[in-house]
Amino acid sequence: MTVATARVVAGRYELSTLIGQGGMGQVWTAYDQRLDRRVAVKLLRPDKVAGQDADELRRRFVRECRVTAQVDHPGLVTVHDAGSEGEELFLVMQYVDGADLSDHLAERNPYPWQWAVAVAAQLCAVLSAVHAVPIVHRDLKPRNVMVKQDGTVTVLDLGVASVMDADTTRLTHTGTPIGSPAYMAPEQAMGGAVGPYTDLYALGVLLHELLSGDVPFSGSTALGVLHRHLYEAPLPVRRIRPEVPEALEALVLRLLAKDPQHRPASAQEVYEDLAPLLPARGTPTGSPLDPTRPFLRPHAPWPDRARTPAPQPAPVTPVAPATEKPDVARAVDEVKRLLGEGRITQAVDILGAILPAAAEQHGENSPVVRTLRKQYAATLMDDGQYRRALPELRRLADERATEAGQADPQSLRFRYDAAHCLEQLGEPAAALAEYRSLLPYYENQYVSGDPQLAHDVRRRIGHLLLALGDRPAAHDTLARLLLDVERLHGPGHPLAGDVRRTLQWLGQVRG
């Protein structure tokens, strides 16, 4: 371990001991000088992430940290602070006293299958809460899971992997996937759309490793690992450890399905499959780091939480006394101020609370209310609340189409944003259908033709086809897109470069 020379980050966090280091940054133990507590500080270098604009990455990093900090679950590490200093991004987290799952596995060979079930069940509870937001972890692996002294499991780095991944490709210009190839679902490594099903695949890899002692697919190069993920069947774990229950082996194989649609539907479903294998209620052994200890069942995910819309905020208005009618104009000014300061969550709550009053004062279909509803939907999306934004966008799209026709640009834009929500919610088939229905309008220059949006929709269609495992169709879609982008903008256009790298990767894998 290396001791820091008393560097202080953000004027507050004094670095102490280097505990982890990789190509993109470092992790330190540190002391919060203001609150006098031990914390963990992750330092990231944006310039180390190929193909991304550093300023854009900083913006995304702060946004992702803000969104993920809203996820309330005891199995997630608490985010205390985030920001940038000089050329580095920093993330300040709760310090977790325990062992990461990789070390935990290395110290116990073989790993008790009952422990593997307990770890996986706790991870399902975390993923169920995360996916309900919706957020996709993207980098679930043993090094990002801590087993605490009391046996509870804590997940690290939520949101960081999504910032490090480029939106349009998962490849650096050296042709290597960003992330951890051994745990990466095929659709993620190929640049396809990711969703909860992507994390479930990584959970399958992790569970296979706990039970067998090794990941199901390994190799000397990232390309070799990806080939095996795509084309080889995993070795059933009972061939290595016959004592593993058949039901557990079957679950691992379902989690490792090549086609996301053949995997379990949700983390909740995986938990229910694991529940009969959990230890019976009883007295804990008392030994530290035993992941079966928490199972008086306190960590079970909420039933059907992933399918339940997020609760609406309480109907309060911070801009007028309770005895007065809400001042809509004043609330709008307050929303503008909050958005200017980056306080998006608070702006969402005010907009949601003021809409009923605005409808009462001005009428449900008035321009004022319509404008507020547009702002509400846009702010929900910016806050990452896609589940709540989706019905608002569909309603706006339908109303506008009724008034101005199906080809109206504004109605199409609402539908485009709704498709993006479906994509973020992990519904690739529904998102693909919506994008495909939009494409003719964007390609028809006599209606609402927009080459830029048409190209973006075609790129998203290609990535969703990859997510759904239809690589030939994805290759055809992206190849035709590349020709059109190069013809319109030239071969040096950024979109052409992104699509070209994905096609090269696809060609290598197919070869």
KEBASE-208887 format. One record per residue (C-alpha): x, y, z; residue number from 1. Coordinates in steps of 0.05 Angstrom, whole numbers. Layout:
<<X; Y; Z>; NUM>
...
//
This chain:
<<0; 0; 0>; 1>
<<22; 71; -15>; 2>
<<11; 127; 35>; 3>
<<-12; 193; 6>; 4>
<<26; 257; 20>; 5>
<<-34; 289; 54>; 6>
<<-69; 311; -10>; 7>
<<-137; 341; 4>; 8>
<<-192; 334; -48>; 9>
<<-246; 387; -54>; 10>
<<-217; 422; 7>; 11>
<<-246; 368; 52>; 12>
<<-225; 296; 38>; 13>
<<-154; 280; 61>; 14>
<<-127; 220; 23>; 15>
<<-95; 167; 66>; 16>
<<-80; 99; 35>; 17>
<<-83; 76; -38>; 18>
<<-125; 12; -39>; 19>
<<-139; 3; -113>; 20>
<<-112; 26; -180>; 21>
<<-131; 15; -252>; 22>
<<-124; 45; -321>; 23>
<<-177; 98; -308>; 24>
<<-164; 118; -236>; 25>
<<-150; 102; -164>; 26>
<<-188; 87; -100>; 27>
<<-163; 114; -33>; 28>
<<-184; 110; 39>; 29>
<<-192; 181; 63>; 30>
<<-217; 224; 121>; 31>
<<-273; 273; 116>; 32>
<<-244; 332; 154>; 33>
<<-311; 366; 163>; 34>
<<-348; 306; 195>; 35>
<<-286; 268; 221>; 36>
<<-303; 201; 189>; 37>
<<-268; 151; 145>; 38>
<<-291; 150; 72>; 39>
<<-270; 119; 6>; 40>
<<-251; 166; -51>; 41>
<<-250; 144; -123>; 42>
<<-209; 188; -171>; 43>
<<-222; 182; -246>; 44>
<<-185; 211; -304>; 45>
<<-231; 230; -362>; 46>
<<-173; 235; -410>; 47>
<<-160; 160; -401>; 48>
<<-227; 142; -432>; 49>
<<-217; 137; -507>; 50>
<<-266; 170; -555>; 51>
<<-302; 214; -504>; 52>
<<-303; 289; -494>; 53>
<<-276; 304; -425>; 54>
<<-326; 360; -410>; 55>
<<-384; 317; -432>; 56>
<<-359; 259; -389>; 57>
<<-355; 305; -329>; 58>
<<-427; 327; -340>; 59>
<<-450; 255; -347>; 60>
<<-410; 234; -286>; 61>
<<-443; 285; -240>; 62>
<<-512; 269; -268>; 63>
<<-503; 194; -259>; 64>
<<-477; 204; -188>; 65>
<<-537; 248; -172>; 66>
<<-587; 197; -200>; 67>
<<-554; 137; -166>; 68>
<<-550; 173; -100>; 69>
<<-626; 173; -99>; 70>
<<-629; 96; -97>; 71>
<<-644; 78; -25>; 72>
<<-624; 6; -9>; 73>
<<-580; -22; 47>; 74>
<<-542; -65; -4>; 75>
<<-516; -4; -41>; 76>
<<-455; 36; -19>; 77>
<<-476; 106; 2>; 78>
<<-453; 163; -43>; 79>
<<-432; 223; -1>; 80>
<<-405; 271; -53>; 81>
<<-383; 277; -125>; 82>
<<-352; 329; -170>; 83>
<<-289; 348; -208>; 84>
<<-223; 378; -188>; 85>
<<-172; 398; -239>; 86>
<<-168; 342; -291>; 87>
<<-198; 290; -245>; 88>
<<-269; 268; -226>; 89>
<<-279; 247; -154>; 90>
<<-331; 204; -121>; 91>
<<-336; 201; -45>; 92>
<<-369; 139; -17>; 93>
<<-383; 103; 48>; 94>
<<-323; 64; 72>; 95>
<<-342; -10; 75>; 96>
<<-307; -54; 125>; 97>
<<-303; -124; 96>; 98>
<<-274; -164; 39>; 99>
<<-289; -159; -34>; 100>
<<-323; -220; -63>; 101>
<<-262; -238; -105>; 102>
<<-218; -244; -43>; 103>
<<-276; -278; -5>; 104>
<<-278; -332; -59>; 105>
<<-203; -340; -62>; 106>
<<-200; -354; 13>; 107>
<<-252; -409; 10>; 108>
<<-243; -465; -40>; 109>
<<-293; -493; -54>; 110>
<<-341; -436; -38>; 111>
<<-401; -466; -2>; 112>
<<-459; -469; -50>; 113>
<<-505; -444; 6>; 114>
<<-461; -382; 11>; 115>
<<-465; -372; -64>; 116>
<<-541; -374; -60>; 117>
<<-541; -324; -3>; 118>
<<-495; -276; -40>; 119>
<<-536; -281; -104>; 120>
<<-602; -271; -66>; 121>
<<-575; -208; -34>; 122>
<<-551; -183; -102>; 123>
<<-620; -195; -131>; 124>
<<-650; -151; -77>; 125>
<<-601; -95; -96>; 126>
<<-613; -104; -170>; 127>
<<-688; -104; -161>; 128>
<<-684; -35; -128>; 129>
<<-634; -9; -179>; 130>
<<-673; -33; -240>; 131>
<<-736; -1; -213>; 132>
<<-705; 69; -219>; 133>
<<-686; 48; -275>; 134>
<<-610; 42; -273>; 135>
<<-566; -13; -303>; 136>
<<-502; -27; -264>; 137>
<<-464; -51; -327>; 138>
<<-403; -75; -288>; 139>
<<-426; -126; -237>; 140>
<<-367; -169; -217>; 141>
<<-335; -196; -153>; 142>
<<-288; -136; -146>; 143>
<<-350; -91; -144>; 144>
<<-384; -131; -88>; 145>
<<-363; -126; -15>; 146>
<<-381; -177; 39>; 147>
<<-385; -140; 105>; 148>
<<-367; -168; 173>; 149>
<<-441; -183; 188>; 150>
<<-449; -223; 123>; 151>
<<-488; -170; 86>; 152>
<<-468; -155; 15>; 153>
<<-455; -84; -12>; 154>
<<-451; -66; -86>; 155>
<<-401; -13; -108>; 156>
<<-392; 31; -170>; 157>
<<-465; 39; -188>; 158>
<<-469; 89; -245>; 159>
<<-395; 95; -257>; 160>
<<-393; 42; -311>; 161>
<<-449; 76; -350>; 162>
<<-407; 140; -351>; 163>
<<-345; 103; -375>; 164>
<<-383; 68; -431>; 165>
<<-392; 110; -493>; 166>
<<-465; 116; -516>; 167>
<<-451; 94; -587>; 168>
<<-398; 40; -578>; 169>
<<-368; -2; -523>; 170>
<<-301; -2; -558>; 171>
<<-238; 39; -551>; 172>
<<-200; 53; -614>; 173>
<<-156; -7; -599>; 174>
<<-216; -51; -607>; 175>
<<-222; -72; -534>; 176>
<<-288; -70; -496>; 177>
<<-292; -20; -439>; 178>
<<-307; -59; -376>; 179>
<<-295; -130; -354>; 180>
<<-301; -178; -414>; 181>
<<-307; -240; -370>; 182>
<<-372; -213; -338>; 183>
<<-398; -174; -398>; 184>
<<-463; -196; -432>; 185>
<<-456; -208; -507>; 186>
<<-503; -150; -524>; 187>
<<-463; -102; -481>; 188>
<<-396; -121; -511>; 189>
<<-423; -116; -581>; 190>
<<-448; -45; -570>; 191>
<<-521; -64; -565>; 192>
<<-573; -31; -519>; 193>
<<-565; -52; -447>; 194>
<<-620; -65; -395>; 195>
<<-634; -104; -332>; 196>
<<-623; -167; -372>; 197>
<<-550; -146; -380>; 198>
<<-539; -145; -305>; 199>
<<-574; -212; -298>; 200>
<<-523; -243; -346>; 201>
<<-466; -215; -304>; 202>
<<-501; -244; -242>; 203>
<<-501; -311; -278>; 204>
<<-426; -306; -291>; 205>
<<-413; -287; -219>; 206>
<<-456; -344; -192>; 207>
<<-421; -393; -239>; 208>
<<-354; -369; -212>; 209>
<<-374; -377; -140>; 210>
<<-399; -448; -152>; 211>
<<-344; -473; -198>; 212>
<<-285; -431; -178>; 213>
<<-277; -399; -246>; 214>
<<-315; -355; -296>; 215>
<<-351; -395; -351>; 216>
<<-312; -361; -407>; 217>
<<-240; -339; -405>; 218>
<<-186; -326; -456>; 219>
<<-121; -289; -469>; 220>
<<-155; -232; -507>; 221>
<<-220; -194; -501>; 222>
<<-239; -217; -571>; 223>
<<-227; -290; -551>; 224>
<<-270; -282; -489>; 225>
<<-326; -250; -530>; 226>
<<-324; -307; -581>; 227>
<<-336; -356; -525>; 228>
<<-392; -314; -495>; 229>
<<-426; -313; -563>; 230>
<<-416; -383; -588>; 231>
<<-399; -431; -532>; 232>
<<-446; -463; -481>; 233>
<<-424; -455; -409>; 234>
<<-402; -517; -372>; 235>
<<-458; -539; -324>; 236>
<<-432; -530; -254>; 237>
<<-455; -598; -229>; 238>
<<-402; -631; -273>; 239>
<<-351; -597; -228>; 240>
<<-390; -599; -163>; 241>
<<-444; -654; -162>; 242>
<<-469; -630; -94>; 243>
<<-497; -566; -125>; 244>
<<-574; -572; -129>; 245>
<<-602; -584; -199>; 246>
<<-648; -524; -192>; 247>
<<-588; -479; -179>; 248>
<<-551; -505; -240>; 249>
<<-612; -494; -283>; 250>
<<-618; -423; -258>; 251>
<<-546; -407; -275>; 252>
<<-555; -434; -346>; 253>
<<-618; -390; -355>; 254>
<<-580; -329; -331>; 255>
<<-525; -344; -381>; 256>
<<-572; -350; -441>; 257>
<<-544; -316; -503>; 258>
<<-611; -285; -521>; 259>
<<-633; -235; -467>; 260>
<<-705; -256; -478>; 261>
<<-688; -327; -454>; 262>
<<-661; -301; -387>; 263>
<<-705; -292; -326>; 264>
<<-752; -233; -333>; 265>
<<-726; -195; -272>; 266>
<<-682; -197; -210>; 267>
<<-746; -209; -171>; 268>
<<-758; -273; -210>; 269>
<<-686; -297; -197>; 270>
<<-695; -283; -122>; 271>
<<-758; -325; -120>; 272>
<<-720; -383; -154>; 273>
<<-665; -376; -102>; 274>
<<-711; -370; -41>; 275>
<<-724; -445; -32>; 276>
<<-649; -457; -30>; 277>
<<-635; -405; 24>; 278>
<<-617; -431; 93>; 279>
<<-675; -445; 140>; 280>
<<-688; -395; 196>; 281>
<<-643; -407; 255>; 282>
<<-587; -380; 297>; 283>
<<-528; -350; 258>; 284>
<<-461; -384; 267>; 285>
<<-428; -321; 293>; 286>
<<-369; -325; 246>; 287>
<<-353; -261; 208>; 288>
<<-364; -252; 133>; 289>
<<-416; -308; 130>; 290>
<<-467; -286; 76>; 291>
<<-520; -334; 102>; 292>
<<-526; -294; 167>; 293>
<<-576; -242; 143>; 294>
<<-628; -293; 121>; 295>
<<-684; -284; 167>; 296>
<<-706; -257; 99>; 297>
<<-698; -182; 113>; 298>
<<-665; -169; 47>; 299>
<<-718; -196; 1>; 300>
<<-737; -147; -55>; 301>
<<-805; -115; -52>; 302>
<<-857; -157; -90>; 303>
<<-865; -135; -162>; 304>
<<-826; -72; -147>; 305>
<<-794; -73; -216>; 306>
<<-863; -69; -248>; 307>
<<-891; -16; -201>; 308>
<<-886; 57; -221>; 309>
<<-846; 101; -176>; 310>
<<-890; 137; -124>; 311>
<<-913; 206; -142>; 312>
<<-886; 262; -98>; 313>
<<-930; 288; -42>; 314>
<<-975; 344; -67>; 315>
<<-939; 402; -35>; 316>
<<-922; 470; -63>; 317>
<<-862; 506; -33>; 318>
<<-880; 572; -67>; 319>
<<-945; 591; -31>; 320>
<<-976; 583; 38>; 321>
<<-1025; 524; 46>; 322>
<<-1084; 571; 54>; 323>
<<-1072; 607; -12>; 324>
<<-1081; 585; -84>; 325>
<<-1014; 563; -113>; 326>
<<-981; 618; -154>; 327>
<<-967; 583; -220>; 328>
<<-924; 638; -249>; 329>
<<-882; 641; -186>; 330>
<<-874; 566; -187>; 331>
<<-851; 568; -260>; 332>
<<-798; 620; -242>; 333>
<<-775; 576; -184>; 334>
<<-769; 516; -231>; 335>
<<-727; 557; -279>; 336>
<<-681; 578; -222>; 337>
<<-674; 507; -196>; 338>
<<-659; 479; -266>; 339>
<<-606; 533; -275>; 340>
<<-573; 510; -211>; 341>
<<-576; 436; -231>; 342>
<<-628; 419; -177>; 343>
<<-669; 376; -223>; 344>
<<-703; 330; -172>; 345>
<<-731; 390; -134>; 346>
<<-755; 421; -199>; 347>
<<-791; 356; -217>; 348>
<<-828; 356; -150>; 349>
<<-851; 428; -159>; 350>
<<-875; 416; -230>; 351>
<<-913; 353; -209>; 352>
<<-946; 391; -152>; 353>
<<-964; 453; -191>; 354>
<<-996; 419; -251>; 355>
<<-1065; 406; -219>; 356>
<<-1069; 478; -196>; 357>
<<-1049; 503; -265>; 358>
<<-1103; 459; -297>; 359>
<<-1155; 486; -250>; 360>
<<-1136; 559; -263>; 361>
<<-1123; 556; -338>; 362>
<<-1158; 493; -363>; 363>
<<-1131; 424; -376>; 364>
<<-1118; 438; -451>; 365>
<<-1093; 509; -444>; 366>
<<-1025; 529; -473>; 367>
<<-999; 543; -403>; 368>
<<-1015; 472; -379>; 369>
<<-990; 440; -443>; 370>
<<-924; 478; -436>; 371>
<<-917; 457; -363>; 372>
<<-931; 384; -381>; 373>
<<-877; 386; -434>; 374>
<<-828; 415; -384>; 375>
<<-849; 362; -333>; 376>
<<-837; 305; -382>; 377>
<<-770; 334; -404>; 378>
<<-747; 345; -332>; 379>
<<-768; 274; -312>; 380>
<<-725; 247; -368>; 381>
<<-666; 291; -348>; 382>
<<-674; 265; -277>; 383>
<<-672; 193; -301>; 384>
<<-744; 180; -281>; 385>
<<-762; 144; -346>; 386>
<<-818; 103; -316>; 387>
<<-856; 167; -297>; 388>
<<-837; 204; -361>; 389>
<<-864; 150; -408>; 390>
<<-940; 159; -397>; 391>
<<-932; 235; -399>; 392>
<<-896; 231; -466>; 393>
<<-946; 183; -496>; 394>
<<-1003; 228; -475>; 395>
<<-969; 289; -505>; 396>
<<-954; 252; -570>; 397>
<<-1026; 228; -577>; 398>
<<-1056; 297; -564>; 399>
<<-1009; 331; -613>; 400>
<<-1021; 278; -666>; 401>
<<-1097; 287; -658>; 402>
<<-1090; 362; -668>; 403>
<<-1036; 365; -722>; 404>
<<-1031; 296; -753>; 405>
<<-986; 235; -744>; 406>
<<-928; 268; -782>; 407>
<<-926; 330; -738>; 408>
<<-852; 340; -716>; 409>
<<-870; 354; -644>; 410>
<<-913; 291; -638>; 411>
<<-856; 251; -670>; 412>
<<-807; 280; -620>; 413>
<<-851; 259; -562>; 414>
<<-854; 189; -591>; 415>
<<-778; 189; -600>; 416>
<<-769; 207; -527>; 417>
<<-819; 153; -507>; 418>
<<-778; 102; -547>; 419>
<<-716; 125; -510>; 420>
<<-753; 114; -444>; 421>
<<-771; 43; -465>; 422>
<<-698; 31; -483>; 423>
<<-675; 56; -415>; 424>
<<-728; 14; -379>; 425>
<<-698; -49; -409>; 426>
<<-754; -63; -459>; 427>
<<-714; -71; -524>; 428>
<<-768; -104; -565>; 429>
<<-818; -48; -550>; 430>
<<-766; 6; -562>; 431>
<<-746; -26; -628>; 432>
<<-818; -27; -652>; 433>
<<-827; 46; -634>; 434>
<<-763; 68; -669>; 435>
<<-781; 29; -731>; 436>
<<-849; 61; -734>; 437>
<<-816; 130; -729>; 438>
<<-763; 119; -781>; 439>
<<-806; 129; -845>; 440>
<<-827; 198; -820>; 441>
<<-755; 221; -809>; 442>
<<-733; 193; -876>; 443>
<<-790; 225; -916>; 444>
<<-765; 293; -936>; 445>
<<-835; 314; -959>; 446>
<<-865; 301; -890>; 447>
<<-818; 313; -830>; 448>
<<-752; 290; -859>; 449>
<<-693; 300; -813>; 450>
<<-629; 264; -835>; 451>
<<-595; 273; -768>; 452>
<<-652; 243; -729>; 453>
<<-661; 189; -781>; 454>
<<-588; 169; -773>; 455>
<<-595; 169; -697>; 456>
<<-657; 126; -701>; 457>
<<-623; 77; -748>; 458>
<<-563; 73; -701>; 459>
<<-609; 58; -642>; 460>
<<-645; 5; -683>; 461>
<<-578; -28; -698>; 462>
<<-559; -28; -624>; 463>
<<-627; -56; -603>; 464>
<<-620; -112; -654>; 465>
<<-553; -128; -623>; 466>
<<-586; -128; -554>; 467>
<<-638; -177; -580>; 468>
<<-585; -223; -609>; 469>
<<-601; -210; -683>; 470>
<<-529; -196; -705>; 471>
<<-540; -206; -780>; 472>
<<-596; -155; -781>; 473>
<<-556; -108; -737>; 474>
<<-496; -113; -784>; 475>
<<-540; -99; -845>; 476>
<<-573; -39; -811>; 477>
<<-507; -8; -789>; 478>
<<-471; -22; -855>; 479>
<<-525; 15; -894>; 480>
<<-523; 71; -842>; 481>
<<-448; 78; -851>; 482>
<<-454; 86; -926>; 483>
<<-507; 140; -919>; 484>
<<-469; 178; -865>; 485>
<<-405; 177; -906>; 486>
<<-442; 199; -968>; 487>
<<-474; 258; -931>; 488>
<<-419; 279; -883>; 489>
<<-356; 245; -906>; 490>
<<-316; 188; -874>; 491>
<<-288; 232; -819>; 492>
<<-355; 246; -785>; 493>
<<-357; 222; -712>; 494>
<<-419; 179; -724>; 495>
<<-385; 145; -783>; 496>
<<-325; 129; -739>; 497>
<<-369; 100; -684>; 498>
<<-409; 57; -732>; 499>
<<-346; 35; -769>; 500>
<<-314; 10; -704>; 501>
<<-376; -29; -685>; 502>
<<-378; -61; -754>; 503>
<<-304; -79; -749>; 504>
<<-317; -111; -682>; 505>
<<-376; -148; -710>; 506>
<<-335; -172; -769>; 507>
<<-280; -198; -722>; 508>
<<-330; -235; -680>; 509>
<<-365; -265; -741>; 510>
<<-297; -285; -769>; 511>
//
